[in-house]
Amino acid sequence: MTGQRILIVDDEPQVVEALKLYLSRDGFRINTATDGEAALATFEAHTPDLIVLDLMLPKVDGLEVFRRLRAKHATPVIMLTAKSDELDRVLGLELGADDYIVKPFSPREVVARVKNILRRAAPQEPASGKTLEYDGLVIDPRTRTVQVAGRSIELTGKEFDLLYFLAQSPGQVFTRAQLMDKVWGYDFFGDASTVTVHVRRLREKIETDPANPHYIATVWGVGYKFEK
């Protein structure tokens, strides 16, 4: 990972300096911005490998910065939020943020999460699993493509991983903790709401009626299962 570029966006100088110090020690190249407009300009100028993005920013707030970047780029984003910003955290995850960290935090924790996400975002060898087909749903791990009734569906990398994992074991119930372990990895630092948000996004994309899902069923009080 040495040499990968990180963009730190926060309007608190002490936060920026602490993160810059710890990430630089691990060999990352650092760019910084203290408001939303500067963040967008710095991103275009330097094309970072990952962004640490505070939600509370002057000029352009963090969620709007994220929306604009995600409309054109798939760069991983870790959001920084205050303890009281639960709605913003959920919205960020729904928009496709890779992780979030609640302030105050340990800079070492941020470094660990940055490394974890960059590992997960690294190009993978083509999967050797078989194509799965269930009642109009086709999931091809070799090309990482999904079709529903012949229509191609655009999924994020983690949405695809979650769908394929569930579809490999139809009828088997998985808890949110099991899904976080198997799909996100044991060293992922997020909480169970990450799974909930990804299931919701998947349903919106592959289900005819997301409120009454055909493929991904909720087992109340336990977790989720894939229905044939």
Long-range contacts (C-beta under 8 A, 24 or more apart in sequence): 1-26, 1-27, 1-28, 1-115, 1-118, 1-119, 2-26, 2-27, 2-28, 3-27, 3-28, 3-29, 4-28, 4-29, 4-49, 4-50, 4-118, 5-29, 5-30, 5-31, 5-46, 5-47, 5-48, 5-49, 5-50, 6-30, 6-31, 6-48, 6-49, 6-50, 6-51, 6-52, 6-114, 7-31, 7-32, 7-33, 7-39, 7-42, 7-43, 7-46, 7-48, 7-50, 7-51, 7-52, 8-32, 8-33, 8-51, 8-52, 9-33, 9-34, 9-36, 9-38, 9-39, 9-51, 9-52, 9-53, 9-54, 9-57, 9-62, 9-65, 10-34, 10-52, 10-54, 10-57, 10-80, 11-35, 11-54, 11-56, 11-57, 11-58, 12-54, 15-54, 15-80, 15-103, 18-107, 19-52, 19-107, 19-110, 21-107, 22-107, 22-108, 22-110, 22-111, 23-110, 23-111, 23-114, 26-111, 26-115, 28-114, 34-58, 35-59, 35-60, 36-60, 36-61, 36-62, 36-64, 36-65, 39-65, 40-65, 40-68, 40-69, 43-69, 43-73, 43-75, 48-75, 49-75, 49-76, 49-118, 49-121, 50-75, 50-76, 50-77, 50-78, 50-114, 50-117, 50-118, 50-121, 51-75, 51-76, 51-77, 51-78, 52-78, 52-80, 52-110, 52-114, 53-77, 53-78, 53-79, 53-80, 54-79, 54-80, 54-81, 55-79, 55-80, 55-81, 55-82, 55-85, 55-88, 55-92, 56-82, 56-85, 63-88, 63-91, 63-92, 63-95, 66-92, 66-95, 66-97, 67-95, 70-95, 70-96, 74-156, 76-117, 76-118, 76-121, 78-110, 78-113, 78-114, 78-117, 80-105, 89-193, 90-193, 90-197, 93-193, 93-194, 93-197, 93-198, 94-197, 94-200, 94-201, 96-156, 98-158, 99-188, 99-189, 99-190, 99-194, 100-190, 101-189, 109-189, 112-187, 112-189, 113-189, 116-185, 116-187, 116-188, 116-189, 120-158, 120-184, 120-185, 121-157, 129-164, 129-168, 132-164, 132-167, 132-168, 134-167, 134-170, 134-215, 134-226, 134-228, 135-214, 135-228, 137-167, 137-206, 137-215, 139-163, 139-164, 139-167, 146-206, 148-206, 153-205, 153-206, 154-205, 155-202, 155-205, 156-201, 158-183, 158-184, 158-198, 159-198, 159-201, 159-202, 159-205, 162-195, 162-198, 162-199, 162-202, 163-202, 163-206, 163-216, 166-216, 166-224, 166-225, 166-226, 167-215, 167-226, 169-226, 170-225, 170-226, 170-227, 170-228, 171-225, 171-226, 171-227, 171-228, 172-225, 172-226, 173-219, 173-222, 173-223, 173-224, 173-225, 174-223, 174-224, 174-225, 175-222, 175-223, 176-223, 176-224, 178-223, 179-223, 179-224, 195-224, 199-224
